Amino acid sequence: MLGIPLAGAEVCSGFVRRAVVSAMHSAFAPSIPPAFVREPALALQVAHSEGDPLPTDVEEWLEDTLEAGQVQVPVLEMVASRLLQLCLDPEGDLRHIASELALDPSLTAEVLRLANSAAFGVRSPITTIDRAVAQLGSVRIRDIALVVACKDNVFSASEFSRLMKELYRHSVATAFYARHVAAKQGMDRGTAFVCGLLHDVGWPVVLQLLDRYEREEGLELRPAVKLKAAARYHERAGLVVARRLPIAELKIALSEHHRPKAEAPPAATVALAKILAQPIASWDALTKLPEDIDELIELSEEVGLDLDFEAAKDLFEQHSSVAQVVLAFAGE
């Protein structure tokens, strides 16, 4: 069971932190106000805490819904779906990116905003997608467009906006690190990027499903119930998503990134990328983060990868650039 440090919940006073620690033995502890439960660090601690089981009717409804595959997958909307295909097709004509983005003017505007941000180091203003491709390269623009398309279509849950923002930051950081890790391992970088971006997509999917459950049943679930359900069912929900996407590796990454091994390179790549992303967005609590290159090499071996000294050193040196990119995508 993973525990999330309470130090990240800056809105809590010292008194509230102590109260939460003493009450955390139960996911439904009445001393935890719903507003605090929605703070990312506390929300994750509640989600993974020991305590009362989920209500039987909620559990049965989720089981039936996921078994039947009755899950809406916003990322499969027309533009995002085509961007996924462009990401995964090394032979595809990436010049089509401009025509795909033209279908969504708001998406185009956000891509151009990011292309002009300090994170990408452009020297002169970029005013068109064609110009962006010329200056930054089609692969980079494709990645930017996919992340932007997923931001509002995927990483959203009305009651947990701050939690979803943290998940989005974590997923973006994991995606960019997964691309770097894949390059060191001779793996397909586009596939690794998508796997990193969507590896925890089951979290918002479950939370969105529970919003639907509330509407259908005419009731309101407590935040702690939703969080525990998301923690328990996010892997299964993610697999439902993966079955609808043309990415065999995504299914592996979704189901195995918590239990990586050498026989499953996509999962191992995501697992190491998550470790590297942790200082940028603390979605997964880790007992130990790599403090130097040797420790990073040891962690890579634990997840089933083989990094040499130079590769590990290069990954360490990517931290500031990845952090700057994540801040740009988060609008900070």
Helices and strands as residue ranges (DSSP letters): G 6-8, H 14-23, H 34-37, H 40-47, H 56-67, G 74-76, H 78-88, H 96-101, H 105-115, G 118-120, H 129-136, H 138-153, G 158-160, H 161-185, H 189-198, H 202-217, H 223-243, H 248-256, H 265-277, H 293-302, H 309-317, H 319-329
